[in-house]
Amino acid sequence: MPLPELFDDLVFVLIAANTIMAAMLLFVYLKNYREIKSKFTLGLAFFSLAFFAQNILNMHFYNALISKEITYYTTSHLTVNGLEFFGLLFLLYVTWK
């Protein structure tokens, strides 16, 4: 498998993982908001909702662009989604504890 195709697959996996983690964070923050009624928790819920929506749109746009075989976009997209993945993973870890 050539490297660009491997990157394409890795980007899709990262987008899917980011979408799942954003949904998990949204679930936790909404649950906490129902119990605490804190504006900060509501803000975190909206933040998670924005990440969730961004990743859903990201999957759609990336799928449309991948058919045009834009290699540079794949590499930069891989970097951005990789950073987002680790950021969300850390936020999810801290939130879950």
Sequence and secondary structure as in RCSB ss.txt:
>XXXX:A:sequence
MPLPELFDDLVFVLIAANTIMAAMLLFVYLKNYREIKSKFTLGLAFFSLAFFAQNILNMHFYNALISKEITYYTT
SHLTVNGLEFFGLLFLLYVTWK
>XXXX:A:secstr
  HHHHHHHHHHHHHHHHHHHHHHHHHHHHHHHHHH  HHHHHHHHHHHHHHHHHHHHHHHHHHHHTT  HHHHH
HHHHHHHHHHHHHHHHHHHHH 
